[in-house]
């Protein structure tokens, strides 16, 4: 039922633990791990799990961004629903069932895991890095004002979508702006975003957190862009010379048999606004 895409950039310290936890889930999801131009031991970890048949591994030799890595992983997704799992230990994959429950109950098709809703196991989520918390709040508030929604956590990693919907979105953003892009497009397509409370264990910049203040500004601009963009233009496939002239990503196994694999340069919300 579920494909899990794990984009990874220099995550050798935590990647194996994350993969082990996802693979061990009773849900038995399809696991797709994409190295986004990693220069540490991340590629070796992915290749090892790929050889053992535990994951579909994709190794990109160039760092292009989280959104680009997710788009590469999406090419290999085979299950009806897809969720993104970061390669660190901030989000617990054991919570996938929480995301899937509204889908199984017929209450939603798009589900976000909110770090700002009260989780039944705790009084308040541990969200200790105030600048990131505030940044997420500002982005969420701005998005709600633009689209007339009532989301509590637009910036969450845990976004569950129908796989086919993600493909129909004609995704263009290659970095952390992937998140506001999919949110904007889901709303513009008329989907109601349902939220469930999740636990969150934030890491610091010293521990490898990669998002920075300017990513928040970028998110605001992306939300505004997709709110103002004409509907037909937003969902029309357009050629891009940077994409057209680039090589496609290959599964990690291809690196073993044919040399280095390469990537191209390439609570609930209210009803959507058309």
C-alpha positions in Angstrom: 0.0 0.0 0.0 2.9 2.4 0.8 6.1 3.5 -0.9 8.6 5.3 1.3 11.1 7.6 -0.4 14.2 8.4 1.7 16.3 11.2 0.2 19.8 11.2 1.7 22.7 13.6 1.5 25.7 12.7 3.7 23.7 10.8 6.3 26.0 7.9 7.0 25.6 8.3 10.8 21.9 7.6 10.8 20.8 6.2 7.4 21.2 2.5 8.3 19.1 2.9 11.5 16.4 4.6 9.5 16.3 2.0 6.8 16.3 -0.8 9.4 13.3 0.7 11.2 11.3 1.2 7.9 12.1 -2.3 6.6 11.1 -3.8 9.9 7.6 -2.3 9.9 4.7 -4.8 9.9 3.3 -2.7 7.0 6.1 -4.0 4.8 6.3 -0.8 2.6 8.3 -0.5 -0.6 11.5 1.4 0.4 13.3 3.7 -2.1 16.5 5.3 -0.9 18.1 8.1 -3.0 21.6 9.4 -2.4 21.6 13.1 -3.5 25.3 13.4 -4.4 26.6 12.2 -1.1 30.4 12.3 -0.5 30.6 10.2 2.8 29.6 6.6 3.3 26.0 7.1 2.4 26.3 5.5 -1.1 28.0 2.4 0.3 25.1 1.9 2.8 22.5 2.3 0.0 24.4 -0.1 -2.3 24.6 -2.7 0.5 20.9 -2.6 1.2 20.1 -2.6 -2.5 22.3 -5.7 -3.1 20.4 -7.5 -0.3 17.1 -6.7 -1.9 15.8 -4.7 1.0 15.5 -1.4 -0.8 15.5 0.1 -4.2 18.6 2.2 -4.2 19.3 5.2 -6.5 22.7 6.9 -6.4 23.0 10.4 -7.8 26.5 11.7 -8.3 25.5 15.4 -8.2 23.9 17.1 -5.3 20.8 18.7 -6.7 18.5 19.1 -3.7 15.9 17.2 -1.7 13.1 17.8 -4.1 15.1 16.5 -7.0 16.0 13.4 -5.0 12.3 12.8 -4.2 11.4 13.2 -7.9 14.0 10.5 -8.8 12.6 8.2 -6.1 9.1 8.7 -7.3 10.0 7.2 -10.7 10.4 3.9 -8.8 7.3 4.0 -6.6 4.9 1.1 -7.2 2.4 1.4 -4.3 -0.8 3.4 -4.3 0.4 5.9 -1.6 3.8 7.6 -1.1 5.3 9.2 2.0 8.7 10.9 2.5 11.0 9.8 5.3 14.0 12.0 6.1 17.3 10.1 6.5 18.0 11.3 10.0 16.1 10.3 13.2 13.9 13.3 13.6 10.8 11.5 12.5 9.8 8.0 13.6 8.6 5.7 10.8 6.6 3.7 13.3 4.1 6.6 12.9 3.2 5.7 9.3 0.1 3.9 10.5 -1.1 7.2 12.0 -0.9 8.7 8.5 -2.6 5.8 6.8 -5.5 5.5 9.2 -7.5 8.5 7.8 -7.0 6.9 4.3 -8.2 3.5 5.4 -11.2 5.1 7.1 -12.1 7.0 3.9 -11.7 10.4 5.6 -8.8 11.7 3.5 -6.5 11.1 0.6 -3.8 13.5 1.5 -2.5 13.4 5.1 0.2 15.4 6.9 1.8 14.6 10.2 1.7 17.7 12.3 4.3 18.4 15.0 2.1 21.1 16.4 -1.0 19.1 17.2 -1.1 17.5 20.6 0.0 13.8 20.5 -1.9 11.4 22.7 1.2 10.2 24.3 2.6 13.5 25.4 1.4 16.9 26.7 3.5 18.8 24.2 5.8 17.8 21.4 9.5 18.3 22.0 10.2 21.1 19.5 13.3 22.7 21.1 14.9 24.6 18.3 12.8 27.8 18.4 14.0 29.4 15.2 13.0 26.4 13.2 9.6 26.2 15.0 9.0 29.9 14.4 10.0 29.6 10.8 7.5 26.7 10.2 4.8 28.7 12.0 5.3 31.7 9.7 5.3 29.6 6.5 2.1 27.7 7.7 0.3 31.0 8.6 1.3 32.6 5.3 0.0 29.5 3.4 -3.3 29.5 5.3 -3.8 33.2 4.5 -3.1 32.6 0.8 -5.2 29.5 0.4 -7.9 29.9 3.1 -6.8 26.7 4.8 -6.3 25.8 8.5 -3.1 23.8 8.5 -1.0 23.7 11.6 2.3 22.4 10.1 2.9 22.9 6.4 6.6 22.3 6.8 6.4 18.8 8.1 8.4 16.1 6.4 5.5 13.6 6.8 3.3 14.2 3.8 1.3 11.3 2.5 -0.1 11.5 -1.0 -1.6 9.2 -3.6 1.4 8.3 -5.8 -0.4 9.1 -9.0 -1.3 12.6 -7.6 2.4 13.3 -7.0 3.1 12.4 -10.6 0.2 14.5 -11.9 1.6 17.6 -10.1 4.4 18.1 -12.6 6.8 18.8 -9.8 9.5 21.4 -10.5 11.1 22.4 -7.2 14.4 20.7 -6.6 15.3 21.7 -3.0 13.5 22.2 0.3 10.9 24.2 -1.7 9.4 20.8 -2.7 7.2 21.0 0.5 5.4 24.2 -0.3 5.1 23.2 -3.9 3.2 20.0 -3.2 1.1 21.7 -0.6 0.1 24.5 -3.0 -0.6 22.1 -5.8 -2.7 19.7 -3.7 -4.9 22.6 -2.6 -5.2 24.0 -6.1 -6.3 20.6 -7.3 -9.1 20.5 -4.8 -7.6 18.1 -2.2 -8.4 18.5 1.5 -5.3 18.1 3.6 -6.0 16.1 6.8 -3.6 16.4 9.7 -2.7 13.9 12.4 -0.5 14.5 15.5 3.0 13.1 15.4 6.1 13.0 17.6 9.2 14.8 16.5 12.8 14.7 17.7 14.6 17.7 16.3 18.3 17.8 15.7 20.6 20.8 15.8 22.8 22.3 13.0 25.8 20.6 14.7 24.0 17.2 14.4 23.6 17.7 10.7 20.3 19.7 10.2 20.5 21.2 6.7 17.6 23.6 6.5 18.5 27.2 7.0 16.6 30.5 7.5 16.7 31.4 3.8 14.8 28.2 3.0 11.9 29.7 4.9 11.9 32.8 2.7 12.1 30.6 -0.3 9.0 28.6 0.9 7.0 31.9 1.3 7.9 32.8 -2.3 6.9 29.4 -3.6 3.6 29.5 -1.8 2.9 32.9 -3.4 4.0 31.8 -6.8 1.7 28.8 -6.9 -1.2 30.7 -5.5 -1.0 33.3 -8.3 0.0 31.0 -11.1 -2.8 30.2 -13.6 -4.1 26.7 -13.0 -3.6 25.4 -16.6 0.0 26.7 -16.7 0.8 25.1 -13.3 -0.1 21.6 -14.4 1.1 21.7 -18.0 4.3 19.8 -18.7 6.8 22.2 -20.2 10.2 21.3 -21.6 13.3 22.6 -19.8 16.6 22.6 -21.5 18.4 21.9 -18.2 16.3 18.8 -17.8 16.1 17.7 -21.4 19.9 17.6 -21.8 20.6 15.7 -18.6 21.1 12.1 -17.9 18.5 10.2 -15.9 19.1 8.7 -12.5 19.8 5.0 -12.4 19.2 2.4 -9.7 22.1 1.8 -7.4 22.5 -1.7 -8.8 23.4 -0.1 -12.1 26.5 1.4 -10.4 27.7 -2.1 -9.6 27.4 -3.5 -13.2 27.9 -0.4 -15.3 30.0 2.0 -13.3 28.9 5.2 -11.5 25.2 5.9 -11.6 24.3 9.4 -12.5 21.4 11.8 -12.0 20.3 14.6 -14.3 21.0 18.2 -13.5 17.9 18.3 -13.2 -7.1 18.7 12.8 -7.8 19.5 8.8 -7.4 22.1 6.1 -10.5 23.7 4.6 -11.5 22.9 1.0 -9.1 24.1 -1.7 -9.0 27.3 -3.6 -9.2 26.9 -7.4 
